[in-house]
Amino acid sequence: MAYVNIKREPKVDNELEVKIRDRLLNGFANWNGGYDAWLEWCNTLYEPDAHYNVYGERLTLQEYKDMMGLLFKKYTMELGDFENMFIQDNWCAIRYGVTIVDLKTGKRYPQQTMEFVEFKDNPGDIGARVVEGWALSDSPLDADQGPLDKLLQKFAMKMIAKKNK
């Protein structure tokens, strides 16, 4: 496993909390390998019926995969250090750095992201997997928003229109 820096080591009190911490560390250590690597991790990290909430829109796992596929065509998303990681029972809250790189221009957009995630403990090798997660970054959603946020917002609007048909 590649090295991941955690600025504040999380307190873990039981086996499930250890599984959650290790799942996050392993995933982050192997994230920066493009969309195919992300999909592989995704199939390990999430329950098949998981949901992920991005900018207030609740997505099925497949919708989330589709959205990320669009993003990976235009950007790389380099995960940085864990600033904070709190784990209690089957919940965790994480804050970490992300650098978004526009593949066309090479421009880099630093972000801080926070996630609040509920896990399910599975027997055997399956281990702890996400049931539902909520993620926000510190990029403002306004007229001067960055390109990643514009794309996310466009996708969310498409999803809302699809659901309202």
N, C-alpha and C positions, 0 to 999 in steps of 0.2 A: 504494500500500500504506500502511495506517495505521501509525503509529509503535508499536513495541514496545520496551520498555526491557530491556536485558540488563545486569545488574550486573557481569558478567565476560564479556567478549567471548571466544568460543571460538577456540582455535587450529585452523585448518584447513590441511591440508597437500596436499590433492589435489582434483581436480574433483568426485569423489563427495562428499567432506566439505563442499564449498561447496554442492552441491545439497541435501544434508541440512539444513544450516544455513538456507538460503534457504527450503526447504519449511516448516520449523518456524516461521520468522519470519513468513512469509506467512500460514500457517494461524492462528497466534495473533493476528495483526493483524486477521483477518477472522472470528474465532470468535464474538464477542459479538453475533450476529445471530439467535439463536433456533435451533430445531431444523432448519428447512429449510436455513438457511445452514450449519449443522453437517453435515447430510447431503451437501450439495454438496461441502464440504471433504473429508468422509469418502471420497467416491468418487474424489477426487484423491490423498488421502494414503495410502490402503491398497490393497494388492494385493487382487484379488477373492477370493482364498482365504486372506486374512490371518486371524490369530487375535489376540485381545486378552485378557490375563489381568488380571482385576480381583478384588482380595481373594482371591486364590488359586484362582479359578475360570477355566478356559480357555474362552473363548467364540469361536464363529465370528464373522466380521464381521457376519452378519445378526443373530445373537443380541445382539451388542454394540449394533447399531443399534436393535434392539427395546428393550433395556434403557434406552438413552439416550432413546428416545421416551417411555418411562414417566416418566423423570426430568424431561424438559423440560415435561411436563404440570403438574408441581407446583413446579418450581424453575427459576430461571435460574442459570447457572453462568458467572460473569464471570471470565475469565482475567486475571491481573495480570502482574507482572514475572517475567522469567526470573531466578532467583537464580543458577543455575549451568547451564551447557551444556557438556558434554564430547562431542567427536566424534572417533572413531578408526576408520578404515576404514569399514565399513558399519554401525557401532554408534554409538549415542549414549545418553547419560544426561542427563536434564534434571530440574531442580527449579524449581518455580514456584508462585506464589500463586494461589489460587482463592477467590472469594467466592461462596458458595451463598446464594441469596435465595429464601425461601419465598414463592411467589406469593400465597398466601392471607393470610399474616400480615405479610409484609414483613420478617420477621426475617432477619438476615444472619449467616452462619456462615463465618468465615474458615478456610481450610485451606492447608496446604502439601502439594504433591503431588510425588512423584518417579516418573519413568518411565525404564525401560531398554528400548531399542527397536532391533530389527534391521531394516535397510533393504535393498532390492534396487535396483540401478541398472538402469533401463530406457532404451532408446534413444529419441532424439527428444524430443518434448514431454511424454511420460509422466514421465520423470525418476525421481528417487528416491522409492520408496514403501515403506511399512511391510509387512514380512513377518509379524512378531510383536512384540508389546509387552507389558510388565508395568507395572502402575501401582498405587501405594499412596498413600493420604493419611495425614496424621498424626492423624486423628480416631480415637479408640479404639473398638474394637468391644466394648462392654460395656453394662451396663444403662442407663448415662447417655449412650449414643451419640446423635449428632445424627440428624435425620430423613433426611438423605441416606444415611447409612450403614445405617440400618434398611431403607430401600427397596432398597439394593444387596444387603443380606444376604437379604432376602425374595426378590429376583429370583434370586440365586445358589441358594438352597434349591429354588426352583421348577425351575431348570435341572438341578440334581442329581437331583431326583425324576423329571424327564422322561427323563434319560439312563438311569436305573436301571429304567425300565419295560420 
